[in-house]
Amino acid sequence: MTGVGLCVPQLGEGVEPALVREFCERSEALGYTSLWVQDHFMWPLEPLRGYGGRAGAPIPEQYRSVLAPTELLAAMATWTTQARLGTSILVAGNHWPVPLAQRLSTLDLLSAGRLLVGLGVGWNAEEHTASGTDVTRRGARMDEFVAVLRACWGDDPVRFEGRFFDVPPSVIRPKPRQQPHPPLLSGMWSEAGLERTRKSFDAWNPAGLPVADVAAKLARMNADRPEGMAPLEVYHRVFAQFPHRPTPDGDTVGRMVAEAAEAARAGFTEVVLEHNFWSEITEPEDWLEVPAQFQAVIEAAQG
């Protein structure tokens, strides 16, 4: 059975904790199986790279204010009991793997083993600069980043020596509740990113791609997985509306219902609904109507 998740209210001015809590509680009560946050912390006035890495693409206004992902997930762990809690995605360049491993282990413990860890290389050059990382080396850094996370979640003592990270022999705890670790989801989609996904991740979290394209790429990656690794799962992210584009013609709910049904037939693990840029959300309170508005997607995903 394919589950359905929602992105929580996190972006934009006026998003208050009480709103997010009510959204999470309504979503879980209606049967949504996962809740998701993302990772940005600054809105550059003169960006070197456009939104999504596309030259000249303006960065959406919603990113002017973003609640921090791991802190928000900690609160969500106390507001929910059943839904998986995921990052779609954490930008590796915004973080350093050893302290992040501790925070993620803590979240997995607080949520009783419900954490899903989505990682990507990111596109915001200014965020990399502010974090002390280099956007031009973000791909190679990701390879070691994942290896260090896995090491930190494994047996003590932990030790790692690499090009980007050095971890002296140490005890690094707590360990996550899920063993050997929470599922690692890749948000990467370039050819190099797909190769990293194939070799190092447990699942793929593509955004905005047609189901048929995702299924074809998934089959290619799973055909050549490293020995001992299970086939990749898919957490398929579906947009109600892309930034800086008009709402697609036709019924938004109907379009997402159809895509969820197609994803279910393809055997995807989860469909994640993205509403942050939907023109129907003009005030923070509009978020509270989203879970009920899209409940038909759950029925479609369940067949």
C-alpha positions as CSV (number, residue, x, y, z in Angstrom):
1,M,0.0,0.0,0.0
2,T,1.3,3.5,-0.9
3,G,1.1,6.0,1.9
4,V,0.4,9.8,1.5
5,G,2.4,12.5,3.3
6,L,2.1,16.3,3.6
7,C,4.6,19.1,3.8
8,V,3.8,21.0,7.0
9,P,3.4,24.8,7.3
10,Q,7.0,25.9,7.6
11,L,7.6,28.6,5.0
12,G,6.5,32.3,5.1
13,E,5.6,34.9,7.6
14,G,2.9,34.2,10.2
15,V,3.5,30.5,10.6
16,E,3.0,30.0,14.3
17,P,3.6,26.8,16.4
18,A,-0.1,26.4,17.3
19,L,-0.9,26.4,13.5
20,V,1.7,23.7,12.8
21,R,0.5,21.6,15.7
22,E,-3.1,21.7,14.6
23,F,-2.1,20.9,11.0
24,C,-0.1,17.9,12.2
25,E,-2.9,16.6,14.4
26,R,-5.5,17.0,11.7
27,S,-3.3,15.3,9.2
28,E,-2.6,12.3,11.4
29,A,-6.3,12.0,12.3
30,L,-7.3,11.9,8.6
31,G,-4.8,9.1,7.8
32,Y,-1.8,10.8,6.3
33,T,1.2,8.6,6.9
34,S,4.0,11.1,6.9
35,L,4.8,14.7,7.6
36,W,7.7,16.6,6.0
37,V,10.0,19.6,6.5
38,Q,12.7,21.2,4.3
39,D,15.9,23.1,4.9
40,H,16.6,26.7,4.0
41,F,17.8,29.5,6.3
42,M,18.5,32.7,4.3
43,W,17.0,34.6,1.3
44,P,19.9,36.2,-0.6
45,L,19.3,39.7,-2.0
46,E,21.6,39.1,-4.9
47,P,21.7,35.3,-5.5
48,L,24.6,33.9,-7.5
49,R,22.4,31.0,-8.6
50,G,18.7,31.1,-9.3
51,Y,16.0,29.0,-7.6
52,G,16.7,25.3,-8.0
53,G,20.1,26.2,-9.6
54,R,18.4,27.6,-12.7
55,A,20.0,30.8,-13.9
56,G,17.9,33.8,-13.3
57,A,15.0,31.9,-11.6
58,P,13.8,34.1,-8.7
59,I,13.8,32.6,-5.3
60,P,10.2,32.3,-4.0
61,E,9.1,34.9,-1.4
62,Q,8.1,32.1,0.9
63,Y,11.8,31.4,1.7
64,R,12.2,34.8,3.4
65,S,11.2,33.1,6.6
66,V,11.6,29.3,7.3
67,L,11.3,27.5,10.6
68,A,14.4,25.4,11.3
69,P,13.9,21.8,10.2
70,T,15.3,19.7,13.1
71,E,13.9,21.9,15.8
72,L,10.5,21.8,14.1
73,L,10.7,18.0,13.8
74,A,11.4,17.8,17.6
75,A,8.2,19.6,18.3
76,M,6.3,17.4,15.7
77,A,7.6,14.3,17.5
78,T,5.6,15.4,20.6
79,W,2.5,16.4,18.6
80,T,2.1,13.1,16.7
81,T,2.2,9.4,17.5
82,Q,1.9,7.5,14.2
83,A,3.0,9.5,11.1
84,R,6.6,9.1,9.9
85,L,8.5,12.4,10.2
86,G,10.8,13.3,7.3
87,T,13.2,15.8,5.8
88,S,12.6,16.6,2.2
89,I,15.3,17.5,2.2
90,L,18.2,18.5,4.4
91,V,20.9,20.3,2.4
92,A,24.2,18.6,3.3
93,G,26.1,21.9,2.7
94,N,24.1,23.6,5.5
95,H,25.4,21.0,8.0
96,W,28.4,19.1,9.4
97,P,27.8,15.4,9.7
98,V,28.9,14.5,13.2
99,P,26.7,17.0,15.1
100,L,23.9,16.4,12.6
101,A,24.1,12.7,13.4
102,Q,23.6,13.5,17.1
103,R,20.5,15.7,16.3
104,L,19.0,13.1,14.0
105,S,19.6,10.3,16.5
106,T,17.8,12.4,19.1
107,L,14.9,13.0,16.8
108,D,14.6,9.3,16.1
109,L,14.5,8.6,19.8
110,L,12.0,11.4,20.5
111,S,9.7,10.1,17.7
112,A,10.0,6.4,18.8
113,G,11.7,5.5,15.5
114,R,9.6,7.4,13.0
115,L,12.4,9.5,11.4
116,L,13.1,9.6,7.6
117,V,16.3,11.4,6.7
118,G,16.2,13.0,3.2
119,L,19.5,14.6,2.0
120,G,20.4,16.7,-1.0
121,V,23.3,18.7,-2.3
122,G,21.3,22.0,-2.5
123,W,21.5,24.9,-4.9
124,N,21.8,28.1,-2.7
125,A,25.4,29.3,-3.0
126,E,24.9,31.9,-0.3
127,E,23.7,29.3,2.3
128,H,26.8,27.3,1.5
129,T,29.1,30.3,2.0
130,A,27.4,31.2,5.3
131,S,27.8,27.6,6.5
132,G,31.5,27.5,5.7
133,T,31.1,25.1,2.7
134,D,31.8,25.3,-1.0
135,V,28.8,24.9,-3.4
136,T,31.2,23.9,-6.2
137,R,32.3,20.8,-4.2
138,R,28.9,19.8,-2.8
139,G,28.6,16.6,-4.7
140,A,32.0,15.1,-3.7
141,R,31.3,16.3,-0.1
142,M,28.0,14.4,-0.1
143,D,29.8,11.1,-0.7
144,E,31.8,11.5,2.6
145,F,28.9,13.1,4.4
146,V,26.7,10.0,4.1
147,A,29.7,7.8,5.0
148,V,30.3,9.8,8.2
149,L,26.6,9.7,9.2
150,R,26.6,5.9,8.8
151,A,29.8,5.6,10.8
152,C,28.4,7.8,13.6
153,W,25.3,5.6,13.8
154,G,27.4,2.4,13.8
155,D,29.5,0.8,16.5
156,D,31.8,2.8,18.7
157,P,34.6,3.8,18.6
158,V,33.9,5.9,15.5
159,R,36.8,6.9,13.3
160,F,36.8,8.5,9.8
161,E,39.6,10.0,7.7
162,G,38.7,11.7,4.4
163,R,39.1,14.6,2.1
164,F,36.4,16.7,3.8
165,F,35.9,15.2,7.2
166,D,38.2,13.8,10.0
167,V,36.7,12.1,13.0
168,P,39.2,11.1,15.7
169,P,38.5,7.8,17.5
170,S,35.4,8.6,19.6
171,V,32.3,7.4,21.3
172,I,29.4,9.1,19.5
173,R,26.0,8.6,21.0
174,P,23.1,8.4,21.3
175,K,22.5,5.9,18.5
176,P,19.2,6.1,16.7
177,R,16.3,3.8,17.7
178,Q,16.0,2.5,14.1
179,Q,18.8,0.0,13.4
180,P,21.1,0.2,11.6
181,H,19.9,3.7,11.1
182,P,16.9,5.7,9.9
183,P,16.2,5.3,6.2
184,L,18.4,7.6,4.1
185,L,16.5,9.3,1.2
186,S,18.3,11.0,-1.7
187,G,16.8,14.1,-3.1
188,M,19.3,14.2,-6.0
189,W,18.3,13.8,-9.6
190,S,21.3,14.7,-11.8
191,E,23.2,11.8,-13.4
192,A,25.9,12.1,-10.7
193,G,23.2,12.3,-8.1
194,L,21.5,9.2,-9.3
195,E,24.8,7.3,-9.1
196,R,25.2,8.5,-5.5
197,T,21.6,7.4,-4.8
198,R,22.2,4.0,-6.3
199,K,25.4,3.4,-4.2
200,S,24.7,5.0,-0.9
201,F,21.0,5.5,-0.1
202,D,18.0,3.5,0.9
203,A,15.3,5.4,-1.0
204,W,14.9,8.2,-3.6
205,N,12.8,11.3,-3.0
206,P,12.3,12.8,-6.5
207,A,10.4,16.1,-6.8
208,G,8.2,17.2,-9.7
209,L,9.1,14.3,-12.1
210,P,6.4,12.3,-14.0
211,V,5.8,8.9,-12.4
212,A,6.9,7.1,-15.6
213,D,10.2,8.9,-15.6
214,V,10.8,8.1,-11.9
215,A,9.9,4.4,-12.5
216,A,12.4,4.2,-15.4
217,K,15.2,5.8,-13.4
218,L,14.4,3.7,-10.4
219,A,14.6,0.5,-12.4
220,R,18.0,1.5,-13.8
221,M,19.3,2.2,-10.3
222,N,17.9,-1.0,-8.8
223,A,19.3,-3.1,-11.6
224,D,22.8,-2.3,-10.4
225,R,22.6,-1.9,-6.6
226,P,25.7,-2.8,-4.5
227,E,25.6,-6.3,-3.2
228,G,23.7,-6.7,0.1
229,M,21.6,-3.5,-0.4
230,A,17.8,-3.8,-0.7
231,P,16.1,-2.2,-3.7
232,L,15.6,1.5,-3.5
233,E,12.1,2.7,-2.4
234,V,10.5,5.9,-3.7
235,Y,9.0,8.8,-1.8
236,H,7.5,10.7,-4.7
237,R,7.0,14.4,-4.2
238,V,4.0,15.9,-6.0
239,F,3.5,19.7,-6.4
240,A,0.1,21.3,-6.1
241,Q,1.8,24.2,-7.9
242,F,5.4,25.0,-8.9
243,P,6.8,28.3,-7.8
244,H,6.4,31.2,-10.2
245,R,4.0,29.3,-12.4
246,P,0.2,29.7,-12.8
247,T,-1.9,26.9,-11.3
248,P,-2.2,24.2,-13.9
249,D,-5.5,24.0,-15.7
250,G,-8.1,21.7,-14.3
251,D,-8.9,20.4,-10.9
252,T,-5.8,20.4,-8.6
253,V,-7.2,17.6,-6.4
254,G,-8.1,15.5,-9.4
255,R,-4.6,15.9,-10.9
256,M,-2.9,14.8,-7.7
257,V,-5.4,11.9,-7.2
258,A,-4.5,10.6,-10.7
259,E,-0.8,10.9,-10.0
260,A,-1.1,9.2,-6.6
261,A,-3.0,6.3,-8.2
262,E,-0.3,6.0,-10.9
263,A,2.4,6.1,-8.2
264,A,0.6,3.3,-6.3
265,R,0.5,1.1,-9.4
266,A,4.2,1.7,-9.8
267,G,4.8,0.4,-6.3
268,F,6.1,3.6,-4.7
269,T,6.3,3.7,-1.0
270,E,4.9,7.1,-0.4
271,V,3.4,10.1,-2.2
272,V,4.4,13.5,-0.6
273,L,2.1,16.4,-1.4
274,E,3.8,19.8,-1.7
275,H,1.5,22.8,-1.2
276,N,4.0,25.5,-0.1
277,F,3.6,27.4,-3.4
278,W,-0.1,26.7,-4.1
279,S,-1.9,30.0,-4.9
280,E,-4.9,28.8,-2.9
281,I,-2.9,29.3,0.3
282,T,-2.9,33.1,0.8
283,E,-2.9,33.2,4.6
284,P,-1.3,30.9,7.2
285,E,-4.8,29.7,8.3
286,D,-5.5,28.3,4.8
287,W,-3.1,25.5,5.7
288,L,-5.6,24.0,8.1
289,E,-7.9,23.2,5.2
290,V,-5.3,21.3,3.2
291,P,-5.5,17.9,5.0
292,A,-9.3,17.6,4.4
293,Q,-9.1,19.1,0.9
294,F,-6.7,16.3,-0.3
295,Q,-8.1,13.3,1.5
296,A,-9.2,11.8,-1.8
297,V,-5.5,11.4,-2.6
298,I,-5.2,8.9,0.3
299,E,-8.0,6.8,-1.1
300,A,-6.4,6.8,-4.6
301,A,-3.0,5.8,-3.2
302,Q,-4.6,2.9,-1.3
303,G,-6.3,1.7,-4.4
